[in-house]
């Protein structure tokens, strides 16, 4: 079967009076980088498995070309047993997305929240697979509310802008 490779612009204008409908497409999802370390092996396997875990999350996005963006989801999982690091997983999971016809605010939300939300299940599966391959039980990360994180980031931006403005008024 032939596969068409349409650009996001292809659907942005339906040819009927210049109607600019928003267009979004997933072009590619991929593992960009992965690291697994078990610095306390084999001693950690002699301990009762009662782990504590910490997850660090970061997302970044950048424009690759007109209407084409890369979004990168960076996850670091540290699992400890007692005072030993049982394992550490770091991954960068990325996607290339086509998007056109959105306002700047909508585009920011799309790239900072919607795309990472689409990518997270794949990243979570990779982390779980790496834990199992490292000799540990399956690790299923809890779902993440990327919309709430995005709203928190917007609020922090607003506070920083207000503080900067207040500081300028003082001088």
KENU-125642 format. One line per 3 residues: number of its first residue (from 1); their letters; for each residue x, y, z of C-alpha. Coordinates in steps of 0.1 Angstrom, whole numbers, plus 5000, padded with zeros to 4 digits. Layout:
<pts>
NUM> a> X:Y:Z ~ ... .
</pts>
This chain:
<pts>
1> xxx> 5000:5000:5000 ~ 5014:5034:4991 ~ 5018:5058:5020 .
4> xxx> 5013:5095:5015 ~ 5036:5119:5034 ~ 5014:5150:5038 .
7> xxx> 5028:5181:5053 ~ 5007:5199:5080 ~ 5001:5227:5055 .
10> xxx> 4984:5203:5031 ~ 4953:5202:5053 ~ 4956:5238:5066 .
13> xxx> 4937:5253:5037 ~ 4908:5234:5023 ~ 4907:5255:4991 .
16> xxx> 4874:5271:4999 ~ 4880:5307:5006 ~ 4913:5304:5025 .
19> xxx> 4898:5286:5055 ~ 4927:5280:5079 ~ 4917:5250:5100 .
22> xxx> 4941:5239:5127 ~ 4960:5208:5117 ~ 4980:5184:5139 .
25> xxx> 4998:5152:5130 ~ 5022:5129:5147 ~ 5051:5124:5123 .
28> xxx> 5074:5102:5144 ~ 5079:5091:5180 ~ 5113:5077:5190 .
31> xxx> 5137:5069:5218 ~ 5164:5095:5216 ~ 5185:5084:5246 .
34> xxx> 5183:5058:5273 ~ 5205:5049:5303 ~ 5201:5022:5329 .
37> xxx> 5224:5019:5359 ~ 5223:4995:5389 ~ 5253:5007:5409 .
40> xxx> 5245:4986:5440 ~ 5243:4952:5422 ~ 5245:4925:5432 .
43> xxx> 5243:4935:5469 ~ 5209:4951:5463 ~ 5194:4918:5453 .
46> xxx> 5200:4904:5488 ~ 5178:4930:5504 ~ 5140:4929:5509 .
49> xxx> 5125:4947:5479 ~ 5107:4976:5495 ~ 5117:5004:5472 .
52> xxx> 5112:5041:5473 ~ 5113:5060:5441 ~ 5117:5095:5428 .
55> xxx> 5108:5107:5393 ~ 5121:5139:5377 ~ 5104:5151:5346 .
58> xxx> 5112:5178:5321 ~ 5098:5187:5287 ~ 5114:5208:5260 .
61> xxx> 5103:5216:5225 ~ 5118:5233:5195 ~ 5109:5243:5160 .
64> xxx> 5126:5222:5133 ~ 5112:5240:5103 ~ 5080:5257:5093 .
67> xxx> 5051:5240:5111 ~ 5073:5211:5122 ~ 5083:5207:5159 .
70> xxx> 5103:5183:5181 ~ 5091:5177:5216 ~ 5113:5159:5240 .
73> xxx> 5102:5142:5273 ~ 5131:5138:5297 ~ 5124:5113:5326 .
76> xxx> 5148:5102:5354 ~ 5137:5075:5378 ~ 5158:5067:5408 .
79> xxx> 5148:5037:5429 ~ 5163:5031:5463 ~ 5162:5001:5486 .
82> xxx> 5171:5012:5521 ~ 5201:5036:5515 ~ 5212:5020:5483 .
85> xxx> 5204:5031:5448 ~ 5189:5000:5433 ~ 5187:5014:5398 .
88> xxx> 5186:5046:5379 ~ 5168:5051:5345 ~ 5172:5081:5324 .
91> xxx> 5154:5084:5291 ~ 5148:5110:5265 ~ 5117:5102:5244 .
94> xxx> 5109:5125:5216 ~ 5084:5131:5189 ~ 5082:5151:5157 .
97> xxx> 5048:5168:5152 ~ 5033:5188:5124 ~ 5011:5217:5136 .
100> xxx> 4996:5247:5118 ~ 4968:5271:5122 ~ 4971:5276:5160 .
103> xxx> 4975:5308:5179 ~ 5007:5312:5198 ~ 4990:5303:5231 .
106> xxx> 4973:5272:5216 ~ 5007:5261:5201 ~ 5024:5265:5234 .
109> xxx> 4998:5244:5251 ~ 4999:5218:5223 ~ 5037:5214:5225 .
112> xxx> 5041:5217:5263 ~ 5011:5196:5274 ~ 4993:5177:5247 .
115> xxx> 5023:5162:5229 ~ 5041:5151:5262 ~ 5008:5135:5273 .
118> xxx> 5007:5115:5240 ~ 5043:5104:5245 ~ 5043:5095:5282 .
121> xxx> 5028:5060:5278 ~ 5056:5050:5254 ~ 5083:5064:5278 .
124> xxx> 5066:5047:5307 ~ 5068:5013:5289 ~ 5105:5018:5281 .
127> xxx> 5113:5025:5317 ~ 5093:4994:5329 ~ 5111:4972:5303 .
130> xxx> 5145:4985:5314 ~ 5137:4978:5351 ~ 5127:4942:5342 .
133> xxx> 5158:4937:5320 ~ 5179:4949:5349 ~ 5165:4921:5371 .
136> xxx> 5139:4942:5390 ~ 5101:4939:5392 ~ 5081:4958:5367 .
139> xxx> 5079:4996:5374 ~ 5047:5013:5363 ~ 5049:5050:5367 .
142> xxx> 5017:5067:5377 ~ 4999:5088:5351 ~ 5010:5125:5349 .
145> xxx> 4986:5154:5345 ~ 5005:5174:5320 ~ 4977:5200:5318 .
148> xxx> 4981:5207:5355 ~ 5019:5210:5351 ~ 5014:5234:5322 .
151> xxx> 4990:5255:5342 ~ 5015:5256:5371 ~ 5042:5267:5347 .
154> xxx> 5020:5295:5333 ~ 5013:5307:5369 ~ 5050:5307:5377 .
157> xxx> 5057:5327:5345 ~ 5030:5352:5355 ~ 5044:5356:5390 .
160> xxx> 5080:5360:5376 ~ 5068:5387:5351 ~ 5048:5405:5378 .
163> xxx> 5079:5404:5402 ~ 5101:5417:5374 ~ 5077:5445:5366 .
166> xxx> 5074:5454:5402 ~ 5112:5455:5405 ~ 5114:5479:5375 .
169> xxx> 5089:5502:5390 ~ 5110:5504:5422 ~ 5140:5516:5402 .
</pts>
